[in-house]
Structures are given as C-alpha cells and as structure tokens.
Amino acid sequence: MSIKLRNFTIFSLLIFCIVCYSLPTQAQDNSQEKPLSNEQKLMDAMHLISSHTLMDYVNELCTDKYEGRLTGTPAYNKSAEWVADSMK
C-alpha cells in the first residue's frame, strides 16, 4: 500500500472516530424545540474538529516508532493503544 493511500486511510479513520466521539450521547428534554436532524448534528460535530489536530494525529501515527502498523504486530497494538488513549 502506498504511503499516500495509507495516510489517507488513517486520516479518514481518525475523522470518523472523532465525529462519532463528538456526537452528543445524552438525551435532552427539548420537547418544545424542534429536534436537530442527523445531518445538522454531524455538521455541528464536524465544526468542532480542527484540521491541525487531525494532521497532528496522522503525523504521530506515521512516525517510525509504529513501524508501519502491520496487523498483529506489537507496533500495530501500540498505535491502537495510542488512538484509544487519545479518544479518552
């Protein structure tokens, strides 16, 4: 897999994870207000994400300490732990 394709894949995965993490999880009692559509919720979450932060994540995962992140390797597990810790 080329480096550009791998970076794009990682970048896309990070965007997806951050969007899912950013969506509100608690139900609110807004019976008088019109509920937000899923599209509006997604747009609101996307506006909370900094492109600089995402690029920092990609740059971190592309460093040599993760050794290419081949599935099942210690470097892959290390990168997965880093992503999980970043999402806490």
MARFIPA-282591 format. One record per atom (N, C-alpha, C): atom name; residue number from 1; y negated, z, x negated. Coordinates in pm, 1 decimal, decimal comma. Last residue first. Layout:
   atome   num         yy         zz         xx
      CA   NUM          Y          Z          X
...
//
This chain:
   atome   num         yy         zz         xx
       N    88     -910,0     2490,3      991,3
      CA    88     -912,5     2627,5     1046,3
       C    88    -1053,4     2667,4     1081,4
       N    87     -910,7     2250,1      861,5
      CA    87     -928,8     2247,0     1005,6
       C    87     -935,2     2386,2     1068,9
       N    86     -854,0     2307,9      600,1
      CA    86     -987,8     2256,6      630,5
       C    86    -1016,1     2258,8      779,8
       N    85     -585,3     2374,5      615,4
      CA    85     -682,7     2479,7      583,6
       C    85     -824,5     2436,3      617,1
       N    84     -483,3     2116,7      666,0
      CA    84     -465,9     2224,4      764,2
       C    84     -565,6     2337,0      741,0
       N    83     -551,4     1987,3      426,6
      CA    83     -606,4     1939,3      553,1
       C    83     -597,0     2048,9      659,2
       N    82     -398,2     2140,6      244,3
      CA    82     -543,8     2133,4      230,3
       C    82     -608,8     2089,7      361,1
       N    81     -139,6     2087,7      336,0
      CA    81     -190,4     2224,4      342,7
       C    81     -342,3     2225,7      332,0
       N    80     -129,6     1817,1      270,6
      CA    80     -117,9     1857,7      410,6
       C    80     -169,5     1999,9      429,8
       N    79     -140,0     1831,6       -8,0
      CA    79     -250,1     1767,3       63,9
       C    79     -247,2     1804,5      211,9
       N    78      104,1     1962,6      -54,9
      CA    78      -21,1     2025,0      -99,1
       C    78     -139,9     1964,0      -24,6
       N    77      284,3     1773,7       39,2
      CA    77      276,4     1904,0      105,4
       C    77      146,6     1975,8       69,6
       N    76      233,1     1574,9     -152,0
      CA    76      212,3     1547,6       -9,4
       C    76      196,2     1679,4       67,0
       N    75      314,8     1703,8     -383,5
      CA    75      174,2     1663,3     -371,1
       C    75      139,4     1632,9     -225,0
       N    74      591,0     1732,4     -341,8
      CA    74      505,5     1851,9     -344,3
       C    74      356,8     1817,7     -328,7
       N    73      697,7     1475,1     -108,5
      CA    73      673,6     1526,2     -243,4
       C    73      589,6     1653,2     -236,0
       N    72      714,8     1369,4      145,0
      CA    72      821,4     1458,5       99,3
       C    72      801,0     1516,2      -38,4
       N    71      538,8     1071,6       79,1
      CA    71      602,9     1158,9      177,6
       C    71      716,6     1239,4      116,4
       N    70      295,3     1079,8     -171,8
      CA    70      418,4     1017,2     -124,3
       C    70      494,1     1116,8      -36,6
       N    69       32,4     1129,3     -274,3
      CA    69       78,5     1187,3     -148,3
       C    69      199,9     1116,3      -89,5
       N    68      -94,4     1065,2     -513,0
      CA    68      -57,5      957,3     -421,8
       C    68        0,1     1001,9     -289,2
       N    67     -152,2     1316,3     -638,2
      CA    67      -53,7     1222,5     -694,1
       C    67       -6,6     1115,6     -595,8
       N    66     -335,1     1511,7     -603,2
      CA    66     -241,8     1487,8     -492,5
       C    66     -143,7     1374,8     -523,8
       N    65     -494,9     1505,0     -826,4
      CA    65     -409,9     1624,0     -808,1
       C    65     -312,1     1608,3     -692,1
       N    64     -656,3     1279,9     -823,1
      CA    64     -527,6     1271,5     -892,5
       C    64     -437,3     1391,5     -866,6
       N    63     -805,0     1231,9     -496,3
      CA    63     -804,5     1278,7     -634,5
       C    63     -663,2     1274,5     -692,0
       N    62     -815,0     1169,3     -233,3
      CA    62     -787,0     1059,5     -326,1
       C    62     -786,3     1104,0     -472,0
       N    61     -893,9     1391,5      -97,0
      CA    61     -753,8     1350,8      -83,5
       C    61     -716,0     1236,8     -177,8
       N    60    -1169,2     1393,2     -166,4
      CA    60    -1080,3     1502,3     -207,5
       C    60     -934,5     1457,9     -204,6
       N    59    -1261,8     1161,1      -39,7
      CA    59    -1268,5     1172,2     -186,0
       C    59    -1177,0     1281,9     -237,5
       N    58    -1221,0     1236,1      228,1
      CA    58    -1148,3     1122,1      171,5
       C    58    -1146,9     1130,4       19,6
       N    57    -1402,8     1450,8      247,2
      CA    57    -1260,3     1471,0      272,5
       C    57    -1177,8     1359,0      209,3
       N    56    -1644,2     1317,5      195,7
      CA    56    -1600,6     1424,0      104,7
       C    56    -1451,6     1452,1      121,3
       N    55    -1652,9     1157,0      420,7
      CA    55    -1635,0     1093,0      290,4
       C    55    -1592,8     1196,4      185,7
       N    54    -1697,8     1353,4      614,4
      CA    54    -1574,4     1275,0      617,8
       C    54    -1547,6     1208,9      482,6
       N    53    -1953,7     1437,7      532,7
      CA    53    -1841,5     1531,4      531,6
       C    53    -1708,9     1456,4      531,2
       N    52    -2098,8     1206,8      581,7
      CA    52    -2090,6     1259,4      444,3
       C    52    -1974,0     1357,3      431,0
       N    51    -2088,6     1181,5      853,0
      CA    51    -2017,1     1081,3      772,9
       C    51    -2004,3     1126,8      628,0
       N    50    -2032,6     1457,2     1059,0
      CA    50    -2116,3     1399,8      953,9
       C    50    -2033,5     1299,5      872,3
       N    49    -1998,0     1499,9     1401,5
      CA    49    -1929,3     1470,9     1275,8
       C    49    -2024,6     1403,6     1178,3
       N    48    -2119,0     1516,8     1644,2
      CA    48    -2113,3     1639,2     1565,0
       C    48    -2055,7     1616,1     1425,4
       N    47    -2080,1     1280,5     1769,5
      CA    47    -2214,7     1305,6     1716,3
       C    47    -2220,3     1434,2     1634,5
       N    46    -1821,6     1307,1     1863,1
      CA    46    -1846,7     1215,4     1751,6
       C    46    -1983,7     1239,7     1688,6
       N    45    -1860,7     1477,6     2080,6
      CA    45    -1786,1     1525,2     1964,2
       C    45    -1813,1     1436,8     1842,1
       N    44    -1997,3     1305,2     2252,9
      CA    44    -2060,7     1430,0     2209,7
       C    44    -1992,8     1483,6     2083,8
       N    43    -1798,9     1110,3     2291,0
      CA    43    -1925,0     1074,4     2225,4
       C    43    -1997,3     1199,2     2174,2
       N    42    -1607,5     1263,5     2426,7
      CA    42    -1574,7     1202,7     2298,8
       C    42    -1701,5     1167,0     2221,9
       N    41    -1748,6     1326,2     2658,0
      CA    41    -1700,2     1433,6     2571,9
       C    41    -1670,1     1380,4     2432,0
       N    40    -1783,3     1068,4     2762,4
      CA    40    -1900,7     1145,9     2721,3
       C    40    -1860,9     1261,1     2629,8
       N    39    -1516,0     1003,5     2815,8
      CA    39    -1593,5      920,8     2723,3
       C    39    -1715,4      997,4     2672,4
       N    38    -1449,3     1189,0     3007,7
      CA    38    -1382,3     1195,0     2877,6
       C    38    -1459,3     1115,1     2774,0
       N    37    -1749,7     1307,5     3170,1
      CA    37    -1635,9     1216,6     3159,0
       C    37    -1572,8     1234,1     3021,3
       N    36    -1839,6     1630,4     3284,5
      CA    36    -1854,8     1522,1     3188,0
       C    36    -1729,2     1435,6     3186,4
       N    35    -1903,4     1715,4     3627,7
      CA    35    -1824,2     1726,8     3504,1
       C    35    -1844,3     1604,8     3414,7
       N    34    -2212,6     1815,5     3755,7
      CA    34    -2115,1     1706,2     3751,9
       C    34    -2036,8     1716,4     3621,0
       N    33    -2249,0     2156,5     3856,5
      CA    33    -2281,1     2045,0     3768,4
       C    33    -2171,6     1939,5     3774,8
       N    32    -2132,8     2347,6     4011,4
      CA    32    -2249,9     2280,0     4064,9
       C    32    -2289,0     2159,4     3981,0
       N    31    -1924,5     2444,9     3858,1
      CA    31    -1892,2     2382,9     3986,7
       C    31    -2010,5     2308,6     4046,3
       N    30    -1852,0     2518,3     3593,1
      CA    30    -1974,0     2443,2     3622,5
       C    30    -1955,5     2370,0     3754,0
       N    29    -1690,3     2715,4     3415,2
      CA    29    -1714,6     2712,7     3558,5
       C    29    -1850,6     2649,1     3584,5
       N    28    -1485,2     2561,7     3165,9
      CA    28    -1609,1     2627,5     3204,6
       C    28    -1627,3     2614,6     3355,0
       N    27    -1210,7     2603,4     2952,3
      CA    27    -1259,8     2554,3     3080,8
       C    27    -1384,5     2634,0     3117,5
       N    26    -1207,9     2533,6     2608,4
      CA    26    -1217,6     2633,5     2714,2
       C    26    -1272,0     2569,1     2840,5
       N    25    -1222,6     2333,9     2423,7
      CA    25    -1088,8     2373,5     2469,1
       C    25    -1092,7     2475,0     2582,0
       N    24    -1406,2     2041,4     2335,3
      CA    24    -1403,1     2176,6     2391,0
       C    24    -1264,8     2210,9     2446,8
       N    23    -1330,1     1873,4     2031,0
      CA    23    -1336,9     1871,7     2176,6
       C    23    -1329,0     2013,5     2231,8
       N    22    -1284,4     1898,4     1759,7
      CA    22    -1419,0     1924,2     1809,3
       C    22    -1428,9     1926,6     1960,9
       N    21    -1023,2     1821,6     1715,3
      CA    21    -1058,9     1960,4     1686,4
       C    21    -1192,5     1996,5     1751,1
       N    20    -1042,8     1549,6     1770,5
      CA    20     -956,0     1635,4     1852,8
       C    20     -991,6     1781,7     1835,6
       N    19    -1217,8     1476,7     1563,2
      CA    19    -1255,6     1456,3     1703,2
       C    19    -1172,1     1545,8     1793,8
       N    18    -1064,3     1541,6     1341,4
      CA    18    -1190,3     1611,1     1363,4
       C    18    -1236,4     1595,9     1507,2
       N    17     -847,2     1364,5     1369,0
      CA    17     -825,4     1509,6     1367,0
       C    17     -953,8     1585,7     1398,2
       N    16     -979,4     1114,0     1356,0
      CA    16     -901,9     1151,2     1473,6
       C    16     -883,5     1302,8     1480,4
       N    15    -1084,9     1128,3     1096,1
      CA    15    -1174,3     1114,1     1210,7
       C    15    -1102,7     1158,5     1337,3
       N    14     -846,1     1142,0      948,3
      CA    14     -940,3     1252,9      946,0
       C    14    -1036,8     1246,9     1063,6
       N    13     -737,4      889,8     1003,6
      CA    13     -665,7     1011,0     1042,6
       C    13     -759,1     1131,4     1046,6
       N    12     -929,1      726,1      881,4
      CA    12     -905,4      717,3     1025,7
       C    12     -834,6      842,0     1077,9
       N    11     -897,3      805,5      612,7
      CA    11    -1026,4      821,9      678,5
       C    11    -1009,6      819,7      830,6
       N    10     -635,4      721,2      568,6
      CA    10     -668,5      862,8      557,8
       C    10     -798,4      892,0      632,0
       N     9     -672,5      444,7      602,9
      CA     9     -576,9      517,4      685,7
       C     9     -608,3      666,9      684,6
       N     8     -855,6      388,1      401,1
      CA     8     -892,8      363,7      540,1
       C     8     -801,3      441,5      633,9
       N     7     -699,5      449,7      178,6
      CA     7     -821,3      526,9      204,1
       C     7     -865,7      509,8      349,0
       N     6     -501,3      250,5      210,2
      CA     6     -462,7      391,2      211,7
       C     6     -584,7      478,3      242,4
       N     5     -656,6       21,5      179,5
      CA     5     -585,5       43,6      304,7
       C     5     -545,6      190,4      318,2
       N     4     -746,8       59,3      -85,3
      CA     4     -843,4       48,3       24,8
       C     4     -776,0       76,3      158,3
       N     3     -505,9       60,7     -228,8
      CA     3     -589,3      180,7     -227,5
       C     3     -687,1      176,3     -111,7
       N     2     -221,5      -85,2      -61,1
      CA     2     -339,7      -91,7     -145,5
       C     2     -423,9       33,9     -129,4
       N     1      116,4        0,0      -85,6
      CA     1        0,0        0,0        0,0
       C     1     -123,3        0,0      -90,7
//
